[in-house]
Amino acid sequence: MHTDLLDRIQRPADLKALDRRALKLLADELRSFVLQSVSRTGGHLSSNLGTVELTIALHHVYDTPHDRIIWDVGHQSYPHKILTGRKDAMGSLRHFGGISGFPKRSESEYDAFGTAHSSTSISAALGMAVASRNAGIPRQHIAVIGDGAMSAGMAFEAMNNAGVTPDINLLVILNDNDMSISPPVGALNHYFARLLSGQFYAAAKNVGRAVLQYVPPVLELARRLEEHAKGMVTPATLFEEMGFNYVGPIDGHDLDALVPTLQNMRALKGPQFLHVVTKKGQGYKLAEADPVLYHGPGKFDPAVGIQKSTTPPKVTYTQVFGQWLCDMAESDPRLNGITPAMREGSGMVEFERRFPTRYFDVGIAEQHAVTFAAGIACEGQKPVLAIYSTFLQRGYDQLIHDVALQNLDVTFALDRAGLVGADGATHAGNYDIAFLRCIPNMVVATPSDENETRLLLTTCYQYPGPASVRYPRGSGPGVAVDARLDSVPLGRGVVRRRGAGVAMLVFGPLLAAALKAADILNLTVVDMRFVKPMDVELVLKMAAEHPLGLVTLEEGCLMGGAGSAVTETLAANAIVMPILHLGLPDRFIDHGDQGTLLAGEGLDATGIESAIRARYFAG
């Protein structure tokens, strides 16, 4: 791959030295490099192919890192990483010990703000702009946000604040590429789709010209009416009413338009809003044709594209949930399925097809999703909210105030619980056990395999109050799933292996590793199933029968987690005995292969055996 120009770019200063006419060739080289690089490492592709020209223009015009660029979500920041000295490190992208797939302040001075969840960029950029103003530092602050993220409440909260904040240098760039993982939803997105694309006006303008071109006075009148109409309903109205100077829309792949526009806007004071229209997957026909498929692919051959594997894939926990959701909806007409813009990721595609009137994608609006579910529950129906563990963090107040406090019947299906691999710390669902078990009325279930996931989903669905089922990313140990809608006794664990001396109390999918370690050390293994309500009777029985001690095992944070709950149970019953807590430490864990990460934390079979041997059998 020839990247003569790109090879000369070690930092944005090198980019600025290029003649503007060379930028188009650089864009071609950069796009080709992104495609080849991602095809070898896996990662986000469609979004990055769409931001090549915009990234080049930003670093060409602005004085980075002095000027701050904040990439909302950040999965579109690969061109930015390449142009800021990390081209040679792209081979390690999202791999253990390599660079992050998202902006990360500790990785580069050019990463002004760490992002990975949506709709944070404008708030952060505004904070930086205020700090620069107060310190008397002349600096530009640019937030690049997509149309999907723009529909979230936090983005508008920030803009509402920015519009009345004096003497700030703030530019919000709306990257309008229709790039949501799930189809954009909501009235605001319909508004954007109609107005921000500019097609509404273009069509009207073309029709008007065709009909009136031979009647110049009438055509001029039509133009004036058009301008009047635009003043009432264009995006300019929305954003200018919020205190922003609106410019656009412009072609986000046209460097001859991007560069001078950014240069002109750099000289303007106050909040600025630039609307650019880009195409997801730009420059790679297969990604243009199916941008969702190429949103976050694994390794593939760019010459032939993504091919279906001939090996039958293992069933994932997400698929188990998706099938259960359809089966339960067939059985219970009260069931409503809710997702905050994660239809594919949460396994709800088939549910939407079969039960469209009971399917609700609320967009990137986690707070609303939780309270919306609460409202449904108030009227005697049964909402199931499918949400990633990390995204539920955004709806925590609503979970407490709107659901749990009123003891409403909402079932939370928490995907991506525990370590998530390549996405790293920003997406790791390590904290849900700790932040859920402290809430009154809440059930916290931790299934250990595929069939247990289905059983506990049914159990929690039947529970007449708030309940959560957490399950990890990817596939499990391969346990066959019973198609019936059976349940298990609430708050009751089950002994999976009888041993002597030490008992392991396991919460969740580390059970398979625990059983391997137990076979070597001859330990008792208990699948606890529930963190809350805790099976107190079983815990006390295990304590009485295993004088050497207990071990708790969980793929979640140790502080305040399931192990803590066991210790509290023992303390409440005046039992003092040795106990070993195994789980995730009090630090953020970077990206890498899930198995490698678990082994690094001593949570594979070898690590579990070693830790127990060192504590209880060292003599």
C-alpha positions in Angstrom: 0.0 0.0 0.0 1.5 3.3 -1.1 1.1 6.0 1.5 3.8 8.4 0.4 2.0 11.5 1.7 0.7 9.8 4.8 4.1 8.5 5.7 5.3 12.1 6.0 2.7 13.0 8.5 4.0 12.4 12.0 2.0 15.2 13.6 -0.6 17.8 12.5 2.2 20.3 11.9 3.3 18.2 9.0 -0.2 18.3 7.7 -0.3 22.0 7.8 2.9 22.2 5.7 1.1 20.4 2.8 -0.3 22.4 -0.1 -4.1 22.4 0.1 -4.2 20.7 -3.3 -2.4 17.7 -1.8 -5.1 17.2 0.8 -7.3 15.2 -1.5 -4.5 12.7 -2.3 -3.8 12.5 1.5 -7.5 11.7 2.1 -7.3 8.8 -0.4 -4.2 7.4 1.2 -5.6 7.8 4.7 -8.9 6.1 3.8 -7.0 3.2 2.2 -4.8 2.9 5.3 -7.8 2.9 7.6 -9.5 0.1 5.6 -6.4 -2.1 5.4 -5.6 -1.5 9.1 -9.1 -2.3 10.5 -9.3 -5.3 8.2 -6.3 -6.8 10.1 -7.2 -5.8 13.6 -10.9 -5.5 13.7 -12.6 -2.4 15.0 -15.0 0.3 13.9 -14.9 0.9 10.1 -17.9 2.6 8.6 -17.8 5.6 10.9 -14.1 6.1 10.4 -14.3 5.9 6.6 -16.8 8.7 6.8 -14.7 11.1 8.9 -11.5 11.1 6.8 -11.9 14.5 5.1 -13.3 16.2 8.2 -10.4 15.0 10.3 -7.9 16.2 7.8 -9.6 19.6 7.6 -9.7 20.0 11.3 -6.1 19.3 11.9 -5.2 21.4 8.9 -7.0 24.5 10.1 -6.7 24.3 13.9 -3.7 24.4 16.0 -3.9 21.1 17.8 -3.2 20.1 20.5 -3.4 23.7 21.7 -6.9 23.9 20.2 -9.1 21.1 21.6 -11.0 18.6 19.5 -13.5 16.3 21.3 -14.8 13.3 19.4 -18.3 12.3 20.6 -18.5 8.6 21.2 -15.0 8.4 19.7 -15.3 5.3 17.6 -14.7 7.6 14.5 -11.3 8.8 15.8 -9.0 6.4 13.9 -8.0 9.0 11.2 -7.4 11.4 14.1 -5.1 8.8 15.8 -3.2 8.2 12.6 -2.6 11.9 11.9 -1.4 12.5 15.5 1.6 10.2 15.6 -0.1 6.8 16.1 0.0 5.4 12.6 2.6 2.8 13.4 0.6 1.7 16.5 -2.6 1.0 14.6 -1.6 -2.7 14.3 -2.2 -3.0 18.1 -5.6 -1.2 18.0 -8.0 -2.6 20.7 -5.5 -5.5 21.4 -4.0 -6.2 24.9 -1.2 -3.6 25.5 -2.1 -1.7 22.4 -3.8 1.6 21.7 -7.4 2.3 22.5 -10.3 2.2 20.0 -11.5 5.5 21.5 -9.8 8.8 22.4 -7.9 8.5 25.7 -6.2 11.4 27.5 -3.4 9.2 28.8 -2.6 8.0 25.4 -1.9 11.3 23.6 -1.9 15.0 24.2 -4.1 15.2 21.1 -6.9 13.3 22.8 -8.4 16.3 24.6 -11.2 14.3 26.3 -11.8 10.5 26.8 -15.0 9.4 25.1 -16.8 6.2 24.3 -20.4 6.8 25.5 -22.4 9.2 23.5 -23.4 12.8 23.8 -20.7 14.0 26.1 -18.6 16.1 23.7 -20.5 19.5 23.9 -20.6 19.5 27.7 -16.9 18.8 27.8 -16.0 21.3 25.1 -18.1 24.0 26.9 -16.3 23.3 30.1 -12.9 23.6 28.4 -14.0 26.8 26.7 -15.1 28.4 30.0 -11.8 27.4 31.6 -9.8 28.8 28.7 -11.8 32.1 28.9 -11.3 32.4 32.6 -7.6 31.7 32.3 -7.2 34.3 29.4 -6.0 31.6 26.9 -7.0 32.2 23.3 -8.0 28.7 22.3 -10.6 27.0 20.0 -12.8 24.2 21.3 -14.4 21.8 18.8 -17.0 19.2 19.6 -17.7 16.7 16.8 -21.0 14.9 17.4 -23.1 12.6 15.2 -26.7 12.8 14.4 -27.6 9.8 16.6 -25.8 11.3 19.6 -27.3 14.7 18.9 -30.8 13.4 19.8 -29.8 12.7 23.4 -30.9 15.0 26.1 -27.4 15.7 27.4 -26.4 17.3 24.1 -29.2 19.7 24.2 -28.6 20.4 27.9 -25.1 21.5 27.0 -26.2 23.6 24.0 -28.8 25.3 26.1 -26.1 26.2 28.6 -23.6 27.2 25.9 -26.0 29.6 24.1 -26.1 31.9 27.1 -22.4 31.6 28.2 -20.6 34.8 27.1 -17.2 35.2 25.5 -16.5 31.5 24.7 -14.8 30.0 21.6 -17.0 26.9 20.9 -17.7 25.1 17.6 -20.1 22.2 17.5 -19.8 20.2 14.3 -22.8 18.0 13.5 -21.5 15.0 11.6 -24.8 14.1 9.8 -24.2 10.6 8.5 -27.2 8.8 9.6 -24.8 6.6 11.5 -26.6 5.0 14.3 -26.1 1.3 15.1 -29.8 0.9 15.1 -32.0 3.1 12.9 -32.4 6.6 14.3 -35.7 7.1 16.0 -37.8 9.8 17.6 -39.5 13.0 16.5 -36.2 15.0 16.6 -34.5 12.5 14.3 -37.4 12.7 11.9 -36.9 16.5 12.0 -33.2 16.1 11.3 -33.9 13.6 8.6 -36.2 16.0 6.8 -34.3 19.2 7.4 -30.7 18.6 8.1 -30.1 16.6 5.0 -31.2 19.6 3.0 -33.1 17.4 0.6 -36.4 18.9 1.7 -35.3 22.3 0.4 -33.4 20.9 -2.6 -36.5 19.1 -3.8 -38.7 22.1 -3.4 -36.2 24.4 -5.0 -35.7 22.1 -8.1 -39.5 21.7 -8.6 -39.9 25.5 -8.3 -37.2 26.2 -10.9 -38.6 23.6 -13.3 -42.0 25.1 -13.2 -41.2 28.8 -12.9 -38.0 29.3 -14.8 -39.9 30.9 -17.7 -41.7 33.4 -15.4 -38.8 35.3 -13.7 -41.0 37.6 -11.5 -42.8 34.6 -10.1 -39.6 32.7 -9.6 -38.1 35.6 -7.6 -41.3 35.7 -5.5 -40.9 32.0 -4.9 -37.3 32.4 -3.8 -38.4 35.0 -1.3 -41.1 32.8 0.1 -38.6 29.9 0.3 -36.2 32.1 2.3 -39.1 33.1 4.6 -40.1 29.4 5.0 -36.6 28.4 5.7 -36.3 31.0 8.4 -39.2 29.4 10.2 -38.4 25.7 9.9 -34.7 25.1 9.1 -32.1 23.9 11.5 -30.9 27.5 11.7 -34.0 28.3 13.6 -33.5 25.6 16.2 -29.9 26.2 16.8 -29.9 30.0 16.5 -32.7 30.2 19.0 -30.3 28.3 21.3 -27.7 31.0 20.8 -25.6 29.4 18.1 -24.6 30.8 14.7 -25.6 28.0 12.3 -23.7 27.3 9.1 -24.5 24.5 6.6 -25.2 22.0 5.5 -22.0 21.4 3.6 -20.5 18.3 2.0 -18.3 16.7 4.6 -16.2 15.0 1.9 -15.4 18.1 0.0 -12.1 19.5 1.3 -12.5 22.6 -0.9 -15.6 23.4 1.0 -14.5 22.2 4.5 -11.2 23.9 4.8 -12.3 27.5 3.9 -15.5 27.1 6.0 -13.6 26.1 9.0 -11.0 28.9 8.4 -13.8 31.4 8.3 -15.6 30.0 11.4 -12.4 30.0 13.4 -12.4 33.8 13.2 -15.9 34.1 14.6 -16.6 34.6 18.3 -19.2 32.9 20.4 -21.0 29.5 20.0 -20.8 28.3 16.4 -22.6 25.3 14.8 -21.4 23.7 11.6 -23.5 21.0 9.9 -21.6 18.7 7.7 -23.2 15.8 5.7 -21.0 12.7 5.3 -21.5 9.2 4.0 -20.9 6.2 6.3 -18.5 3.8 4.7 -17.3 6.5 2.2 -14.9 5.1 -0.4 -15.4 1.4 0.3 -18.4 0.2 -1.7 -19.2 -2.8 0.5 -19.4 -0.6 3.6 -21.4 2.0 1.8 -23.9 -0.7 0.8 -24.1 -2.2 4.3 -22.7 0.2 6.9 -24.2 -1.7 9.9 -22.4 -4.9 8.9 -19.2 -2.9 8.6 -19.8 -0.9 11.8 -17.6 -2.9 14.0 -16.2 -5.9 12.0 -13.6 -8.4 13.1 -10.7 -9.3 10.7 -11.6 -9.6 7.1 -10.2 -9.4 3.5 -11.0 -6.0 2.0 -10.9 -7.5 -1.5 -13.8 -9.8 -0.8 -15.4 -8.2 2.2 -16.9 -9.9 5.2 -17.7 -13.6 4.6 -20.1 -15.8 6.5 -18.2 -18.4 8.5 -18.8 -22.0 7.5 -18.4 -23.1 11.1 -21.7 -22.8 13.0 -21.1 -20.0 15.6 -21.7 -20.7 19.3 -24.9 -19.3 20.7 -24.3 -16.0 22.5 -25.9 -14.8 25.7 -27.5 -12.0 23.7 -29.1 -14.6 21.4 -30.4 -16.5 24.4 -32.1 -13.3 25.6 -33.5 -12.5 22.2 -35.1 -15.9 21.9 -36.4 -15.8 25.4 -37.9 -12.3 24.8 -39.8 -13.6 21.7 -41.0 -16.7 23.6 -42.2 -14.8 26.6 -43.9 -12.2 24.5 -45.8 -15.0 22.7 -46.8 -16.3 26.1 -47.6 -13.0 27.7 -49.3 -10.2 25.7 -48.5 -7.7 28.5 -44.7 -7.8 27.7 -43.2 -4.7 26.1 -39.6 -4.7 25.0 -37.5 -1.5 25.3 -34.0 -0.6 24.0 -32.0 2.7 24.0 -30.8 2.5 20.4 -29.3 -1.0 20.7 -31.7 -3.2 18.8 -28.9 -5.3 17.1 -26.5 -5.3 20.1 -29.3 -6.4 22.5 -30.7 -9.1 20.3 -34.1 -7.5 19.6 -34.2 -7.6 15.8 -36.5 -10.6 15.7 -38.7 -9.3 18.5 -39.2 -6.0 16.6 -40.2 -8.0 13.5 -42.7 -10.3 15.4 -44.1 -7.8 17.9 -43.7 -4.3 16.3 -46.4 -2.7 18.5 -44.7 -3.9 21.6 -41.2 -2.9 20.6 -39.8 0.5 21.6 -36.5 2.0 20.6 -36.3 5.2 22.5 -32.9 6.3 21.0 -29.9 7.3 23.0 -31.9 8.2 26.0 -31.2 5.9 28.9 -32.8 8.1 31.5 -36.0 8.2 29.5 -35.9 4.5 28.8 -36.0 3.7 32.5 -38.8 6.1 33.4 -40.7 5.1 30.3 -40.6 1.5 31.5 -41.8 2.7 34.9 -44.8 4.3 33.3 -45.7 1.2 31.4 -45.4 -0.8 34.6 -47.7 1.6 36.4 -50.5 0.6 34.1 -50.2 -3.2 34.8 -48.1 -4.1 31.7 -44.7 -5.7 32.0 -41.7 -3.9 30.4 -38.4 -5.5 29.7 -35.6 -3.0 29.3 -32.6 -4.5 27.4 -29.6 -2.3 28.2 -25.9 -2.7 28.4 -24.6 -2.7 32.0 -22.5 0.5 31.4 -25.4 2.3 29.8 -27.7 1.6 32.8 -25.3 3.8 34.8 -26.7 6.7 32.9 -30.2 5.9 34.2 -29.3 5.3 37.8 -31.3 8.1 39.4 -34.4 7.0 37.4 -33.8 3.4 38.5 -33.9 4.4 42.1 -36.4 7.2 42.1 -38.8 6.1 39.4 -38.7 2.3 39.5 -37.4 0.9 42.8 -38.9 3.5 45.2 -42.3 2.7 43.7 -41.5 -1.0 43.6 -42.6 -1.2 39.9 -42.5 -4.4 37.9 -39.6 -3.6 35.5 -37.2 -6.3 34.3 -33.7 -5.2 33.4 -31.8 -7.4 31.0 -28.2 -6.3 31.5 -26.0 -7.3 28.5 -22.2 -6.8 28.4 -21.9 -7.4 32.2 -18.3 -8.0 33.3 -15.2 -7.5 31.0 -16.1 -6.8 27.4 -12.8 -7.3 25.6 -11.7 -4.9 22.9 -13.9 -1.9 23.9 -12.1 -1.7 27.2 -12.8 0.1 30.4 -15.4 2.5 28.9 -17.8 -0.4 28.2 -16.9 -2.9 30.9 -19.9 -3.8 33.0 -18.0 -4.2 36.2 -20.2 -2.3 38.6 -23.8 -3.3 38.2 -23.8 -5.8 41.1 -22.4 -3.2 43.5 -24.7 -0.4 42.4 -27.9 -2.5 42.1 -27.7 -4.6 45.3 -27.8 -1.6 47.6 -31.2 -0.5 46.2 -34.3 -1.7 48.1 -36.8 -4.0 46.3 -34.2 -4.8 43.6 -33.5 -8.4 42.6 -30.0 -9.1 41.2 -29.6 -12.4 39.3 -26.3 -13.7 38.0 -26.8 -16.7 35.6 -23.8 -19.0 35.1 -24.5 -20.3 31.6 -26.9 -20.1 28.7 -29.7 -22.2 30.1 -29.4 -20.5 33.5 -29.8 -17.2 31.7 -33.1 -18.3 30.3 -34.3 -19.7 33.7 -33.4 -16.5 35.6 -34.9 -14.2 33.0 -38.2 -16.0 33.4 -37.8 -16.0 37.2 -37.1 -12.2 37.3 -39.9 -11.5 34.8 -42.4 -13.3 37.1 -41.1 -11.4 40.1 -43.7 -8.5 40.8 -41.1 -5.8 41.2 -37.8 -4.5 39.9 -35.4 -7.2 38.9 -32.2 -7.5 36.9 -30.4 -10.3 35.1 -26.8 -9.7 34.1 -25.0 -11.7 31.5 -21.7 -11.3 29.6 -20.7 -10.4 26.1 -20.2 -13.3 23.7 -20.8 -17.0 24.1 -20.9 -19.2 27.1 -19.7 -22.7 27.9 -22.1 -24.3 25.4 -24.9 -25.5 27.7 -28.0 -26.6 25.8 -31.0 -24.2 26.4 -34.3 -25.7 27.4 -37.0 -24.1 25.2 -39.6 -24.1 28.1 -40.3 -21.0 30.1 -39.4 -22.6 33.4 -38.3 -20.6 36.5 -36.3 -21.4 39.7 -37.1 -20.5 43.3 -36.3 -16.8 43.9 -33.1 -16.3 46.0 -32.1 -20.0 46.0 -28.7 -21.3 44.9 -27.8 -24.8 43.9 -24.7 -27.0 44.8 -23.0 -28.0 41.6 -20.1 -30.1 43.1 -19.5 -31.7 46.5 -16.1 -31.5 47.9 -14.4 -31.0 51.3 -12.7 -28.3 53.3 -13.5 -25.2 51.2 -16.6 -24.1 49.4 -16.7 -21.8 46.4 -19.7 -19.5 46.2 -19.9 -18.5 42.5 -21.9 -15.7 41.1 -22.3 -15.8 37.3 -20.4 -17.2 34.3 -17.1 -17.9 36.0 -18.7 -21.2 37.2 -17.1 -23.2 34.5 -13.6 -22.1 35.5 -14.5 -22.6 39.2 -15.5 -26.2 38.5 -12.1 -26.9 36.8 -10.2 -25.6 39.8 -12.5 -27.5 42.2 -11.8 -30.8 40.4 -8.1 -30.3 41.1 -8.5 -29.2 44.8 -11.6 -31.2 45.6 -13.8 -28.2 46.6 -17.5 -27.8 46.9 -18.9 -25.4 44.3 -22.2 -23.5 44.7 -24.0 -21.7 41.9 -25.5 -18.9 43.9 -27.7 -17.6 41.1 -28.8 -14.5 43.1 -26.8 -11.8 44.8 -30.1 -10.4 46.1 -32.0 -11.9 47.7 -29.1 -13.8 49.0 -29.6 -17.5 49.8 -28.7 -17.0 53.5 -29.6 -20.5 54.5 -27.3 -22.0 51.9 -24.4 -19.6 52.8 -24.7 -20.6 56.5 -24.9 -24.3 55.6 -21.7 -24.0 53.5 -20.0 -22.1 56.3 -20.9 -24.8 58.8 -19.8 -27.7 56.5 -16.5 -26.2 55.3 -14.3 -25.2 58.3 -11.2 -24.3 56.2 -13.1 -21.4 54.7 -15.2 -20.0 51.9 -14.3 -18.5 48.5 -16.5 -16.0 46.6 -16.1 -15.6 42.9 -17.6 -13.0 40.6 -16.9 -11.1 37.3 -17.6 -7.8 38.9 -15.9 -5.3 41.2 -15.0 -6.6 44.6 -15.8 -3.4 46.4 -19.5 -3.7 47.3 -20.0 -6.7 45.1 -21.4 -10.2 45.7 -18.5 -11.2 47.9 -19.2 -8.3 50.1 -22.8 -9.4 50.4 -21.6 -12.9 51.6 -19.4 -11.3 54.2 -22.3 -9.1 55.4 -24.4 -12.3 55.7 -21.8 -14.0 57.8 -21.4 -10.9 60.0 -25.1 -10.6 60.5 -25.2 -14.2 61.8 -22.1 -13.7 64.1 -20.0 -16.1 62.0 -16.2 -15.4 61.9 -14.3 -17.6 59.4 -11.7 -17.3 56.7 -13.0 -16.0 53.4 -11.3 -15.3 50.1 -12.9 -12.8 47.7 -12.0 -13.3 44.0 -13.2 -10.7 41.5 -12.2 -7.5 39.7 -9.8 -5.2 41.5 -10.3 -1.5 42.4 -8.9 -0.1 39.1 -10.1 0.3 35.5 -9.0 -2.6 33.3 -7.9 -1.8 29.7 -8.9 -3.5 26.5 -7.8 -6.8 25.2 -9.1 -10.4 24.6 -11.6 -11.3 27.3 -9.9 -14.5 28.1 -6.5 -12.8 28.4 -8.0 -10.1 30.6 -9.6 -12.6 32.9 -6.4 -14.6 33.2 -4.5 -11.4 34.0 -6.8 -10.8 36.9 -6.5 -14.4 38.1 -10.1 -15.3 37.1 -9.4 -18.3 34.9 -9.2 -21.8 36.2 -5.5 -21.7 36.8 -5.6 -18.3 38.6 -8.6 -19.4 40.8 -6.8 -22.7 41.7 -3.6 -20.8 42.5 -5.3 -18.2 44.7 -7.2 -20.8 46.7 -4.1 -23.0 47.1 -2.1 -20.1 48.3 -4.7 -19.1 50.9 -5.9 -22.5 52.2 -3.4 -25.2 51.2 0.0 -23.5 51.3 1.1 -25.5 54.3 
